[in-house]
Amino acid sequence: MKPRIHPESRPVVFRDRAADIAFLTRSTTHSSKTIEWEDGGTYPLIDVEISSASHPFYTGTSRVLDTAGRVERFERRYGRTATPWH
């Protein structure tokens, strides 16, 4: 690798909010939040909505999505302009 052209990689904690699991890995991403890890060190914290710990493909389970709420919110925001399929 050429020196000085790659971003700095450092230890970062990613926390899956859906599964309530955190893991320490290396990343180039930045965060203003920090967390004290099991080893006593303080690391940047990145909250993610989904990871392999909670994704249905990896867990073999399915989650119920609030599609009706999303559709209603979309219709309230933009109105119902499209005609339904026949």
Residue pairs with C-beta under 8 A, 6 or more apart in sequence:
7 28
8 28
9 26
9 27
9 28
10 26
10 27
10 28
10 44
11 24
11 25
11 26
11 41
11 43
12 24
12 25
12 26
12 27
12 29
12 31
12 43
12 44
12 45
12 46
13 22
13 23
13 24
13 35
13 37
13 43
13 44
13 45
13 46
14 22
14 23
14 25
14 27
14 46
14 48
14 51
15 21
15 22
15 35
15 45
15 46
15 47
15 48
16 22
16 48
16 49
16 50
16 51
16 53
16 54
17 47
17 48
17 49
18 49
18 50
18 51
18 53
18 54
19 51
19 53
19 54
21 51
21 53
21 54
22 35
23 51
24 37
24 43
27 46
29 44
29 46
30 44
31 44
31 45
31 46
33 44
33 45
33 46
33 47
34 42
34 43
34 44
34 45
35 42
35 43
35 45
36 42
37 43
52 58
53 59
56 62
56 63
